[in-house]
Amino acid sequence: MVSEKGYTLRCTLTFGDIYAQILIWILVIMASLAAGLALMGATKPVLALVGVGLILVLSLPFLLFAFTTTLLNHISFEPTN
């Protein structure tokens, strides 16, 4: 007789696990906007927009990588009895 074992998917992710990542990304956004505003007043508005866009586009993959790796570290399969 073969007994079938099942698995339970369990996720233990909490908001505290990703809180620091969100704060750091908000700080990056604020710093890029501050740099953009500083360049905006320095007669280079196109450079300011390009700089802000570049910082946001380059930081987004790192944010997504951090979120997905944190999520995957908190997912486990536990055998059921």
N, C-alpha and C positions, 0 to 999 in steps of 0.2 A: 504494500500500500504506500502510495506516494502522498506525502503531506505538502500542501502548497503553502508557501510562506509569502506574505505580502510585505510591502514596504510603505511606510508613512512618510510623506514629505513634510518636513518641519522647517519653518523659517523663524529665526530668532532675532531678526533685524529690528532695531528700535531707532527712534529718531536721534537718540544720543550718539549712535554709531556714525551718523552722517552729518551731525551738527557742525563739527569743525570744518568739514569739507565745504559745506555751504557758506560758512563764515569767511573762509579763505577766498572762495570764488567771488563773494560779494566785495571783499576788499580789493581784489584784482579789478573788478568792474569799476569801483569807485576811483581807484588810482588811474585807470585808463581814461575815465571821464574827466578827472582833474587835469591830466596831461593834455587831453583834447581841448579843454577850455583854455588852458594856458597857451596852447598853440593857436587857438582861435583868435585871441587878441593880438597875436604876433604877426598879423597879416599873412598867415598861411592856413586858411580854413580848409583847403583841400587836403593838405598834409595832416591836419588834425583829424578829419574824418577817416582818412586812410589808416592812421595810427590806431584810433579807437576800434575800427573794424578789424584790423589785423590782430590786435590783442585779444578781442573777443573770439575771433575765429580760431586762433592758435590755442587759447585756453580751454575751449569747449571739449576737444578730444580728451584732454587730461582729466577734466571733470567727469566725463562719461566713463572713462577707464576707472577712475577712483570709485565711482558709484557701483559699477558692475562688479568689480573685484570685491568690494565690501559686501555686496549682496550675495555673491557666490560663496564667500567665506561663512555666511550665516545660514546657508541652506544645507540641510542634511537629510539623508534617507535612513530611517530607523526601521529595523525589521519588526514586524508585528508577530505576536505569538498566537 
